[in-house]
Amino acid sequence: MIRYLPQWSLTRRKIFTNCARRFALQYFNMDKAKMVRRKSTRFIAHHDLMIKCTRIVFFELLSDLHRGVVWSDKLIISKMRFQINIHTSTKANTKLSLKKKNLLIRNGFLRLKKLMKQEIPRKILDKSIKEWSFYERIKSTKFGHLDVYCSPDIVYRENSVWHLVRLNFQSEHKQPFLDLELCSMLLWSQGNQYLPNLADKFVIHGLSFVKGKWFYRKIRPSQKLLQETKQLLEKDVHNFNLLFEKLYRNGDYDALPLAKYSLYCKRCPYKVNCPINLE
């Protein structure tokens, strides 16, 4: 019997849109997928490693800020170096020269410094925003029959208005559904007993890093936008399950749709066993 897969997240959506085969290998729990994972998931692209470590360091920085502790540039660099060293020591194929490590550390540091100059982080830093909290997207929110990973990264309140903030440390150049993706955070708020269940009580913010710069998006959500967001999630999960049904019936991962652009493949953890020839 084919089981129903209810999970939705922004990461799942992006991977599915770019490469159905990678999506299936990463999220469908089947014997062959497990076998391929054991062979190939040790790989992580250096750029992705830097992004992962930068995000970890940023949330450590927020944790200290919440306690009133402000980091120096020297401490940020030290934290970046620690995370890069930890993650490279546990990945056999991510061994880096000192020069390459220093480059990743510098890139992560500069990305964080540019982020802290953006209005919202800057207002948190100078204490203009007094009531705020932060979250990591590790728990799902129940939306009907779906499990949605949609929590904001930062939440703050100004007067009677709640602000939901999502950070994307490496965004795609084209984001045709950005407003709907950001509005998914409202589903999290509706499941949170401490926040008002009214869309007009919120402002939504998105900070995305693209081509060396942080770009800012602000949305005043409406009931119409929220409804369109729900429809997008329903459609996505429906398509996820159509793919799962297809794989369940033929069992052939290599028959699934592949990425259209080889640039996306270069950072894929499953590229070693992929039928695409990148040479």
C-alpha positions as CSV (number, residue, x, y, z in Angstrom):
1,M,0.0,0.0,0.0
2,I,1.4,3.4,-0.9
3,R,1.6,5.7,2.1
4,Y,0.8,9.4,2.0
5,L,3.7,11.8,2.6
6,P,2.4,15.0,4.4
7,Q,5.6,17.0,4.9
8,W,6.2,20.4,3.3
9,S,9.2,22.8,3.8
10,L,10.8,25.5,1.8
11,T,13.9,23.2,1.3
12,R,11.7,20.4,0.0
13,R,10.0,22.7,-2.4
14,K,13.3,24.1,-3.8
15,I,14.9,20.7,-4.3
16,F,11.7,19.3,-5.9
17,T,11.5,22.2,-8.3
18,N,15.2,21.9,-9.3
19,C,15.6,18.1,-9.5
20,A,13.0,15.4,-8.8
21,R,15.6,12.7,-8.6
22,R,17.5,14.4,-5.8
23,F,14.2,15.0,-4.0
24,A,13.3,11.3,-4.1
25,L,16.8,10.2,-2.9
26,Q,16.7,12.7,0.0
27,Y,13.1,12.3,1.2
28,F,11.7,9.0,0.1
29,N,12.6,6.3,2.7
30,M,13.2,3.3,0.5
31,D,15.9,0.6,0.5
32,K,17.6,1.8,-2.6
33,A,17.6,5.4,-1.4
34,K,19.3,4.3,1.8
35,M,22.0,2.4,-0.2
36,V,22.7,5.5,-2.3
37,R,22.8,7.7,0.7
38,R,25.5,5.6,2.3
39,K,27.6,5.9,-0.8
40,S,27.2,9.5,-1.6
41,T,25.9,11.7,1.2
42,R,29.3,12.2,2.7
43,F,29.8,14.8,0.0
44,I,29.0,18.4,0.7
45,A,30.0,21.3,-1.6
46,H,32.4,23.8,0.0
47,H,30.0,26.6,-0.7
48,D,27.1,24.8,1.1
49,L,29.4,24.0,4.0
50,M,30.1,27.7,4.4
51,I,26.4,28.5,4.3
52,K,25.6,25.9,6.9
53,C,28.3,27.1,9.2
54,T,27.4,30.7,8.8
55,R,23.8,30.0,9.7
56,I,24.9,28.1,12.8
57,V,27.1,30.9,13.9
58,F,24.4,33.5,13.3
59,F,22.0,31.7,15.6
60,E,24.7,31.4,18.3
61,L,25.2,35.1,17.9
62,L,21.5,35.7,18.4
63,S,21.4,33.5,21.5
64,D,24.1,35.6,23.1
65,L,22.4,38.8,22.0
66,H,19.3,37.7,23.7
67,R,21.3,37.5,26.9
68,G,22.8,41.0,26.2
69,V,26.2,39.7,25.0
70,V,27.6,41.4,21.9
71,W,30.2,39.7,19.8
72,S,33.3,41.3,18.4
73,D,34.5,40.7,14.9
74,K,37.3,38.6,16.2
75,L,34.9,36.3,18.0
76,I,32.7,35.9,14.9
77,I,35.8,34.8,12.9
78,S,36.8,32.4,15.7
79,K,33.3,30.9,15.8
80,M,33.3,30.5,12.0
81,R,36.7,28.8,12.1
82,F,35.5,26.4,14.8
83,Q,32.4,25.4,12.8
84,I,34.4,25.0,9.5
85,N,36.9,22.8,11.3
86,I,34.3,20.7,13.0
87,H,32.3,20.1,9.8
88,T,35.4,19.3,7.7
89,S,36.8,16.9,10.3
90,T,33.7,14.8,10.1
91,K,33.5,14.7,6.3
92,A,36.1,12.6,4.5
93,N,35.7,14.4,1.2
94,T,35.6,17.9,2.6
95,K,39.3,18.1,3.6
96,L,40.4,21.6,2.8
97,S,43.7,23.4,2.6
98,L,44.3,26.2,5.1
99,K,44.0,28.7,2.3
100,K,40.5,27.3,1.3
101,K,39.4,27.2,4.9
102,N,40.4,30.8,5.4
103,L,38.5,31.8,2.3
104,L,35.3,30.1,3.5
105,I,35.7,31.7,6.9
106,R,36.1,35.1,5.4
107,N,33.1,34.7,3.1
108,G,30.9,33.6,6.0
109,F,32.2,36.5,8.1
110,L,31.4,39.0,5.4
111,R,28.0,37.5,4.9
112,L,27.2,37.9,8.6
113,K,28.6,41.4,8.8
114,K,26.4,42.5,5.8
115,L,23.4,40.8,7.5
116,M,24.0,42.7,10.8
117,K,23.9,46.0,8.9
118,Q,20.4,45.3,7.6
119,E,17.6,47.2,9.4
120,I,16.1,44.4,11.5
121,P,19.3,42.8,12.9
122,R,20.7,46.3,13.4
123,K,17.7,47.3,15.5
124,I,18.0,44.1,17.5
125,L,21.7,44.9,18.0
126,D,21.1,48.5,19.2
127,K,18.1,47.4,21.3
128,S,15.6,49.5,19.3
129,I,13.6,46.2,19.1
130,K,13.1,45.2,22.7
131,E,10.7,42.2,22.5
132,W,12.0,39.5,20.2
133,S,12.8,35.8,20.0
134,F,14.3,33.4,17.5
135,Y,13.6,29.9,16.2
136,E,15.1,27.1,14.2
137,R,13.0,25.3,11.6
138,I,13.1,21.9,13.3
139,K,9.5,21.5,14.3
140,S,6.5,21.2,12.0
141,T,3.2,22.9,12.3
142,K,0.0,21.0,11.7
143,F,-2.1,22.4,8.9
144,G,-5.0,20.1,8.1
145,H,-3.4,16.9,6.9
146,L,0.0,18.5,6.3
147,D,3.1,18.8,8.5
148,V,4.5,22.2,7.5
149,Y,8.0,23.3,8.5
150,C,7.4,27.1,8.3
151,S,8.6,28.7,11.6
152,P,10.1,32.2,11.2
153,D,13.8,32.7,12.1
154,I,13.1,35.8,14.1
155,V,9.9,37.1,15.7
156,Y,9.5,40.6,17.2
157,R,6.7,42.9,18.3
158,E,6.2,46.6,17.9
159,N,3.2,48.0,19.6
160,S,0.4,45.5,18.7
161,V,1.9,44.2,15.5
162,W,3.9,41.0,15.3
163,H,6.7,40.8,12.8
164,L,7.8,37.4,11.3
165,V,11.3,37.3,9.7
166,R,12.8,34.6,7.5
167,L,16.5,34.5,6.5
168,N,17.8,32.8,3.4
169,F,21.6,32.7,3.5
170,Q,21.7,31.6,-0.1
171,S,18.7,32.4,-2.3
172,E,18.0,31.5,-5.9
173,H,18.1,34.4,-8.4
174,K,14.5,33.9,-9.5
175,Q,11.9,33.5,-6.8
176,P,8.5,33.6,-8.5
177,F,6.6,32.4,-5.4
178,L,8.5,34.4,-2.8
179,D,5.5,36.2,-1.2
180,L,3.6,32.9,-0.8
181,E,6.7,31.1,0.6
182,L,7.2,33.9,3.1
183,C,3.5,33.8,4.0
184,S,3.8,30.2,5.1
185,M,5.1,31.6,8.4
186,L,1.5,32.7,9.1
187,L,0.6,29.0,9.5
188,W,3.1,28.8,12.2
189,S,1.7,31.8,14.0
190,Q,-1.8,30.3,13.8
191,G,-0.6,27.3,15.6
192,N,1.2,29.3,18.3
193,Q,-1.0,30.1,21.3
194,Y,1.0,33.2,22.2
195,L,0.3,35.0,19.0
196,P,-3.0,36.5,17.7
197,N,-4.8,34.5,15.1
198,L,-5.3,37.5,12.8
199,A,-3.5,38.0,9.5
200,D,-3.9,41.8,9.7
201,K,-1.9,41.8,13.0
202,F,1.3,40.7,11.2
203,V,4.0,42.1,9.0
204,I,6.2,39.6,7.1
205,H,9.8,40.2,6.3
206,G,12.2,38.3,4.1
207,L,16.0,38.7,3.9
208,S,17.7,36.8,1.1
209,F,21.3,36.7,0.1
210,V,21.8,36.9,-3.7
211,K,24.9,37.7,-5.7
212,G,26.9,39.1,-2.8
213,K,24.0,41.3,-1.3
214,W,21.2,40.9,1.1
215,F,17.8,41.8,-0.4
216,Y,14.8,42.8,1.7
217,R,11.2,42.0,1.1
218,K,8.3,43.3,3.2
219,I,4.7,42.0,3.0
220,R,1.5,43.1,4.6
221,P,-0.4,39.8,4.4
222,S,-4.1,39.5,3.5
223,Q,-6.6,36.7,3.8
224,K,-6.4,36.3,0.0
225,L,-2.6,35.9,0.1
226,L,-2.9,33.4,3.0
227,Q,-5.4,31.3,1.0
228,E,-3.1,31.3,-2.0
229,T,-0.3,30.1,0.3
230,K,-2.4,27.3,1.6
231,Q,-3.2,26.3,-2.0
232,L,0.5,26.4,-3.0
233,L,1.4,24.0,-0.1
234,E,-1.5,21.6,-1.0
235,K,-0.4,21.5,-4.6
236,D,3.3,21.0,-3.7
237,V,2.6,18.1,-1.4
238,H,0.2,16.6,-4.0
239,N,3.0,16.7,-6.5
240,F,5.5,15.2,-4.0
241,N,3.1,12.3,-3.6
242,L,2.6,11.8,-7.4
243,L,6.4,11.5,-7.7
244,F,6.5,9.0,-4.8
245,E,3.7,6.9,-6.4
246,K,5.6,6.9,-9.7
247,L,8.8,5.7,-8.0
248,Y,6.9,3.2,-5.9
249,R,5.5,1.6,-9.1
250,N,8.7,1.4,-11.2
251,G,11.4,1.6,-8.6
252,D,13.8,3.4,-11.0
253,Y,15.4,6.5,-9.6
254,D,17.3,7.2,-12.8
255,A,14.0,7.5,-14.7
256,L,12.9,10.5,-12.6
257,P,13.2,14.0,-13.9
258,L,16.7,15.4,-13.6
259,A,18.0,18.9,-13.1
260,K,18.0,21.2,-16.2
261,Y,21.2,23.0,-15.3
262,S,24.5,21.4,-14.6
263,L,25.4,24.3,-12.2
264,Y,22.8,22.9,-9.8
265,C,24.4,19.4,-10.1
266,K,27.8,20.5,-9.0
267,R,26.6,21.0,-5.4
268,C,24.4,17.9,-5.3
269,P,25.3,15.3,-2.6
270,Y,24.1,12.5,-4.9
271,K,26.0,13.5,-8.0
272,V,28.4,10.5,-7.8
273,N,25.6,8.1,-8.7
274,C,23.7,10.3,-11.1
275,P,23.2,9.4,-14.7
276,I,24.0,13.0,-15.8
277,N,27.5,13.3,-17.2
278,L,29.0,16.5,-15.8
279,E,32.3,16.1,-17.6
